[in-house]
């Protein structure tokens, strides 16, 4: 018994010494040491560097919860990466493969970011900076900030905005789906007529669909008659069981139904893992009506054409065309504020051909699948223009005997400012190179 007490006393003494050694003085020493090896930036310095270095990569090392609850993150004209300080060593190589890329790390009050910058220097990154003023000084100076959620009190990332009379769109985050944005990273649009409402996209989950429905009910007493799925991706289709419970008819292209049948369980499982409690109520379902080329909805004096113009971004891609108004709710055929993704099943050559038919509609307003309503010239620049550019540079690369490794380095700098560029640029180059090898 006495030996046990003595052992306990020794353990307490040792732990106390360790705690003292690792206390405030030790933390200050770590920061002082880090600041001898890193380059610090003021707010003015950071603004100048962003302007001067088109390849710069900002990394917010705070937690996603901090970003969501403490005012967002820096808007530098593109989304900074969010890599929690505790995961930096493990995830930085996937996010920034080229160690010569200019990297700026920051946190809220310059405690974690100096240590993060020091770590990157030790890992061999050549152009590392620490934004010493920190996010809160950037925010309090009135500089641009990205909010992870712009509509408090609702699952929606954004409340619906009026496009024109009777047409609304809840603009999703132009970023990957997260718990914080509830999977609302695409546009959920709806058309109100005197005889009912037509919705484009069922939403990422049951609760998100319910939140959109509540917004619709604040704007009209008319019931939702139809819900149209732009394709078989999760954020387009997983919320359909909510709408079916409300009596709406869900319409989709026949290829969308096939896609849901083949991949739906996997897509649902990923959403449930990401959304956790926010996935409640979501069950996999199938559309009520299918079509191949064209389906026309006549409702309340509005003619709404659902059109499959040809292969584009995903199997079953369709648009919603209002010929009387010259307005197109384009879905994932058109991008302009985020970089378009190229998947394994994306046929970029066919997408370019399909674009000719899309452009021939002569739309005066385009509501894309992601981002704010815009005009045809804008989506043509960042969709058709990007596809043509990538096929040209990768075609030249193949002709000169370039490898897949070379494809990762092709020049995409003209699209660097688009959201999701960091996540998608290298993957797009990979997919396009692999496809063009066998064309």
N, C-alpha and C positions, 0 to 999 in steps of 0.2 A: 504494500500500500504506500509506504514511504517512498520507495523507488519510483512508483507511478507518479506521485506528487512532484518529486524532483524532476522527472522527465517532462512533465507538463510545464513546470516552471521554466525549464531550459527552452522548450518549444516556444513559449510565450516571449521569452527574452529575445530569441533569434528572430521571431516574426516581427517583434517590435523594432529591432535594428533594421530589418529589411524594409519595413514600412517607412522608417525615418529616412533611410537611404533613398527610397523611391518617392519621397515626399516632394513638396513644392520646390526645394532647392535643386533636386535632381532633375525635375521637369524643366526648370529654368536653364539648367546646364545643357540639356538636350536641345532646347530652342536656340541658345547662344551658339552652340556648336554647329547646328544646322545652318544658322545665318552666316557662318563663315564660308560656306561652300555654295550658297545659292545666290541667284540674282533676284532682287526684290523690285517690284513695280508699284508705282503710285497709280491712282486712278487715271491721271493724265497720261502716264506712261502706257497703261494698258490700252487706252483708246487709240493712242498713236500706233501701238504694235498691231492692234486689230486692223487698222487701216493699211499698215505697211506690209503685213505678212498674210497673204491670202490663204496660206496653208496652215495657219495657226489652229491649234486644238486647245480649247478650254476644258478643264476638268474640275467639276464641283465635287469635293471629297466629303461633303456632308451626307447624312442619311436622306433617303427619299422622304421620310416623315418630316424632317426639318424643312426640306424644300417645300413640301406641301403645306406646312402650317406656319412658316415664318417668312412668307412673302415671295416665294418663288426663287428664281435663279437668274443669272445674268443673260440678257438678250444681246448677243453680239452680231445680230443678223443671221445667226444660225444657233441651233441648240447646242449648248455645251454638253459634254458627257457627264454623267453622274456615276462616279465610282467611289463607293464608300471607302474611307481611309483604310479600314481593316481588310479590304479586298484588293487594294491597289496593286500589290506585288503579283497577285494571281491573275488579274484581268487586264492589266495595261498592255501586254503584248498583243492581245486580240484586238484591242481598241486602237492602238497606235503601233503598228508593226515597224514603221520606218523610224529609227532612233534619231534621225536628223530633223524630224518634224518639230517645229517650234511648239512647245507645250507650256501652258500656263495653268497652274493649280491654284485653287482658292477655297476658302471656307468662309465662315461667318465673321470671325474676329481674329484671324491670323494666329491660331494656335495649332491646328492640325496641318494646315497647308505648308508651313515651312518644313515640317517633318516629311510630308509627302514629297515635296520638291527635292529634299535631300536624298530620299530613297530613290527617286528617279535618276538623279545624278549618279548614285552608286550603281544603279542598274545599267548605266552606259548611255542614257539619253543625253544628247549633246546640246540641245537648246531648251533648257528648262528654266522657267521663271515662276516666281511666287508673287501673286497679287496680294501685297501686304496690307492694303487698305481693307480688304475683305468685302464680302457681299453687302453687308449692311450699309457701309459707306456708299457703295455704288447705288443701292436702292434709295438711300436718303438724299442723295444728290439729284434725284429725279431722273436718273438714266434708265434706259429701257430694261424691263424685267419680264421674264417669261413666267406665267402663272401655271402651275400644274392643274388647277381647277378654277374656272372663271365663273362658275355658277354655284355659289354656296347654298346648301340646303336642298340640293337635288343631285341625283346620280349623273345628270348631264354635265359635260365639260363646259358647254355654253348653252344658255337659253336660246330658243329659236329666234332668228332674225327674219324680218320681212324682206323677201327678194323683190316682189311686186305684189299688188293686191291679190290676195288669195293664195299666194305661194310663200312658204316659209321653209327655213332650213336651220336645224341645230348643228352648228359647225363644230366638228370634233377636233380634238387635239391633232396637230400634224406631227405626231410622234408615235412611237410604238405603244401598244396597249399596256396599261399599268393598273395596279390596284387603285392608285390615286385618281386616275381619270376614268375608272370604272369600265374600261374597255371602250369608252366613247372616243375613238380616234378616227372615225369616219363621219361623213355628213348624213344626218337623218332628216330627210326633207318630206314635206307634205303639202298637198294641194287641197284647199277647202272649196267645195262647191255647194250650191243650194240643196243638193240631194245627197251629200255625203263627202267623206274625206278619203283621199288616196295617199298612202304613205310609201316612200321609197326607203327601203331597208328596215328590217325587223329589229335591229340592234344586237349588241353583243351578248345580252343576257335578259332574263325575265324582268328583273327590277329596273334595268335601263329602259326597256320597252314601256314599262308601266310609268316611269318618269316622263317619257316623251308623250304618252297618252294624256297625262295630267296637264301638260302644257297645251296640247291640242284642245282639251276640254275648256281651258281658260279663254280660248279664242273662238270657239264655235260650239253650238249644241248638236251639230250634225255628227252621226256615228261614223266611225272608220269602217268603210265598206271593203276596201282592198289594201293589202300590203304587198308590195312588189320587192323581190330580192334581186339586187343587181348582179349577184353571183353567189357562189357557195362558200365564201369566206365566213369565218365565225362572226365578225362584227356586222355582217349583212343578214345572217340567218338564224343565229342561236336564240334570239328573242321571239321567234315565230310562235312558240306554243302559248305565249301570253296573248298575242293578237287573235289566235284561233279561239282561245277561251272567251274573247270578247265578241266573237261572231264574225270577225273579218275573214275574207277569203284571201289566202296567200297565193300569189302567182309568181312563177319562176320559169326560166328556160329549162328545157329538158336536160341539158348538160349540167345545170346546177343541181338538179335532183340526183343525177348520177354521182356528182362530186360529194354531195351530202351522204349518200349511201355508202360510198367508199371510205370517206375520211371523217365523217361526222363525229363518230365516237372519240377519235383522237383529238379533234378540235375542241369538243366539249370538255374532255379531261384537262387539256391545257388551260382552258378558260377557268375551270373550277380551281385548279392549282393556283393560278394567278389571282383570281378574284375572291377566293375563300368565302367569307360570309356573304359577299355581294353576288355570289352565284346562286343563291337560294331561289328555288322555284324553277330554274332552267332545266328543261328536258328536251332531248333531241326529238325533232319532229320532221315531217315532210310537207312540201307545198301541196296545196289543194288543187291547183290548176297548172298545167304545163303548156308551153308553146314552143315552136321551133324558130320561126322567122319574125312573126309579127302578131301582136294581140292588141286590139283597140278597145279602150274603155270610153264609153260615152256616158257622162255623168254630169247632171246639172248644167248642161249647155257647154261643157268642156270636153274637147276631144283630146284624149291622152293616148298616144301611140307608144307601145312597148316594142322596141326594135332590137333584134340581134343583127348587127351590121357586118359581122364576121369576126374571126379570131382577133383577140387583143390581149388584155392583161391576164385574164383567168378564164377557165372553161365556163360558158354560160353567161359571159358579160352581156348586159343589155343596157340600153339607155331609155329614158322616158322623154318623149318628144311632144311638145305642145305646138302644133303647126300654126294655129291661129295667133299665137303670141310670139312665135319664133324663139321660144325658150327651151333649152335642153337640160334636163337633169342627167348628167353624163355618166355618173358612176365612175368606175375605174378605167374607163377608156381615156380620160383626160386628167392631167396633173399640171400644177403650176407652182405651188408653194412647198411641196415636199418632193423629194426625188422619187421617181416612179420605181417600183421594184420589178425585177425580172426574176420569175420563178422558173423551175425546171420545165413546167408545161407552157411557159410563155413563148410564143412564136413572134419574134421581133420583126421579121420580114413581113409576116402576114398582118401584124399590127399597123405597119406603115401603109399597106394596101387598104386596110379597113379605114384608115384615117381619111382617105380620099372621099369615101362615101359619107363619113361623119362630117367633114368640112363642107360637103356639097349641100347639107341641110340649110346652111346660111343662118345659123343661130345668132341672135344679137345678144343673148345672155346665156352664159354657161355656168351651171351649178355643178362643180366637179365632185368626185367622190371624196376628196380631201381638200380643205382650204376654202377660202372665201369665194363667193360668186364673182365671175369675171367675164371676159370677152374671148372670142375665138382666137384672136391674135396671141393672147397671153398663153393659153394652153397649147397652142400650136408650137410656140417657141420652146416650151419646156417638156413637151411630150414628143411630138414629131421631131423637133430639133434634136432632142437628146438621143432618140432612137437612131436617127440618121448619122449623128456624130459618132456614136459608139460603134455602129456597124462599119462606118468608114475607117476609123482608126484601127479597129480590130481586124478588119479585112486587110488593111495595109500591113499590119503586123504578121498576119498569117502568110501573106505573099512574100514577106521578107524572111520567113522561117522563124519568126518569134515564137516563144514558148508561152505556156500558161502563166508562168512566173512573170514574164514580161507584160502580160495583159493586166496584171494588178497595178502596173505603173503607168498605164495609158492616161493621157491628159483629160481629166474631167473637171478641171478647175473652174470652168465657166458655170458649173452647177454647184460649186462648193457652198454657196449661201443657202441652198435649199435644205429644209429640215429632213432629217434621216439620211443625209449624205454620208455621214460617218458610218452608219449602220449598213448602208446598202451599196455604196460605190464599188468596193472591191468585190462583193458578191455578184453584182450585176456584170462586172467585167468577166468574172469567172463563168457565169452562165452563158453569156453571149459568145465568148471564145469557144466554149465546149460545143455549143450548137452550130456555130459557123464552121467548125472543123469538118463537119460532115455534110454541109450544104452542097 
